[in-house]
Amino acid sequence: MKKSHIIILAATAVLLIAGSLAVWTLADRWAAPPAPIQTADKENEAEERQKLEQQRYEEYWSQFAYMLNPDGSVKEEFLNDYYAIIDAQNPELEERRQPPVITDPIDALKASGYIWQAAVASGEIPADSRRLTLADVQALYARNLPFQEFIEAVSAIQPYPDWGYGSGQTLMIYWLQGTEDGTRLIIYPFENPRITLYFPKGDGIESPRYEVVTLYQLNVRYYEWNH
Amino acid sequence: MVCCKVKKQIFVWMLSLLLLLAASLGCFAAPTSLDIDPAGQAGSRSGSFSGTPNPFYSEYDPDKFNYSGPALAVGDQTDAIQFKMNCYGYALRFVLFGQATMTLAPGGGLAGCLQQPGDFASAADRSLVRTPVYGIPADTMADLVYNMQLDASRLGYSVVEYVPDTSVVAQFGSYNRLIAVVAGTCDYHFYMQHNDGTWSHKPGSSYVTNLSFGAPGSQQVLTNSNIRSLAATGIYTGGCVKFFVVTRDAVLDHPHFNTAGAGLPQHLFAEDDVAGDYFCQAVSANAAYVTGRLDFSTDEDIFYYDIVYSGLYYVWITTDSWEGISCEIYDMYGTLLAQNSGDDMFCVEQYLSSGLRYYLLVRNLGVLTSGYLIEIY
């Protein structure tokens, strides 16, 4: 190869590098369209629109002002409503909401834990069938039955608990008939097995809501009946 | 001669111009950054891919938990995860090791394994585990938290209370996670936060759901903005609600033996692997082989490999499951590259390029749990 050719190729290489750098630098500028020039009118228009949107936003939320304390926090009694409104502003949440899996009302009662009501609704037991009373519990306890036999004896009187399943623990709740104050028998059959009586007491916030009496801790009888 | 010389010079100049043009085009075509879809929407697996493994990542994924197989009966044994955890197990990622035995729950329902706070305390701490006192929610909460701390102490994570200072709770999920605990008058409940700002929970042996307690139709999707008010509803109404930041990761592969009732400490170190079910929770497997275990019927274990040398790689699978396991290779964009098939269930081959990360997804083809050995070379 002649000297002139080498010079030409070298010059070309220099040009190639310079050209590439120039193209690289300018590529972004060429690729992106130039920013539109904002005219004074357009700026004003945007400002007006923003003001209007802000006004609408304030008007919308002003109707819920009664839900707020003076410091802007939400009043305790309106927490549910307020959050529901906030979440309603989020359209993505609707997509995440699953359609209710259970459509049958009896299955829905069962799934919600209302086993007695589900059994009545399905016709398994009549609505006026025998229910457990505090006197029944007292009589069964007096028979000195072991833990499992006590549960079976309860089921023989009232085959379905009023509420059942639990989340942390498996439990069966019997709202004792004839106790207007809501005394209940709660059986925990599996986890830390025990049988308890709940006697309503205070409001549960400032004072205990229930006096809880443990009748059985598995097969150990815990209580000297004096009620 | 002169003509020939000029021709040659013209040829060299044209060649140079062509080179210049090609280089310029190359500039335009060359990507300025790696084109990674952060949401993981591209590829054949979506929604859970991330370039950076984060074991605290969680998403609402009810199909993984909710059982839809043939009806089970009392005494049946199952590897379905729905019956291998309750709300505590779901929120803290404790899965029963082995099969759950179905027991008759009140009213004819079926119950599986329900983990209790304090079940995982060390042998030395077993005597310290409190039996929660019910009737006074604040006292119940104190007992639950005490027991949770015993579990955390043994398993090496922390539980720190977080008190929200606004009506909307803060979002966690990068270096730790947020859970909510409700102490009711006769039971307790746990919720867990997801990385998209929603919450979910698992009532007892029932379904995983992101809806609040309540009659169908009145339930709301639980979110950071309503969890404070909706956590204590249903039988938990009037209960005590607290939030805790836990450094326990969101990976589901933390099984334990079921020794409840036997008076023995729970065994939690049967962890053949800690590979999570999502790309975010993949663990490094840059070794010649890795062992693992599919701990429930819908379990998936995901490992990642950072390839140093390009070449054709073979992934050999050995499993004790006669039903077999599926082994899939994905690239870093979540695109499926290769998988074992009916023709060759024990080997996958794929060309892998150096400098790139690849994912290996191991999936159960049957309904029973199984161990496996993966060799790659």
Interface residues (C-beta under 8 A of the other chain):
Chain A: S4 H5 I8 L9 T12 L15 L16 G19 S20 V23 W24 A27 S73 V74 L79 N80 Y82 Y83 A84 I86 D87 N90 L93 R96 R97 Q98 P100 V101 I102 T103 A108 K110 A111 S112 G113 I115 A118 A119 Y160 P161 W163 G164 Y165 G166 S167 G168 Q169 T170 L171 M172 I173 I186 I187 P189 F190 E191 N192 T196 Y198 K201 G204 I205 P208 R209 Y210 E211 V212
Chain B: K8 Q9 V12 W13 L15 S16 L19 L20 A23 S24 G26 C27 F28 Y60 P62 N86 C87 Y88 T103 A105 P106 G107 G108 G109 A111 L114 Q116 T131 V133 Y134 G135 I136 P137 S167 V168 T185 C186 D187 Y188 H189 F190 D196 T198 H201 K202 P203 G204 S205 S206 Y207 T209 N210 L211 F213 G214 A215 P216 G217 Q219 Q220 V221 T223 S225 N226 R228 S229 L230 G234 I235 G238 A260
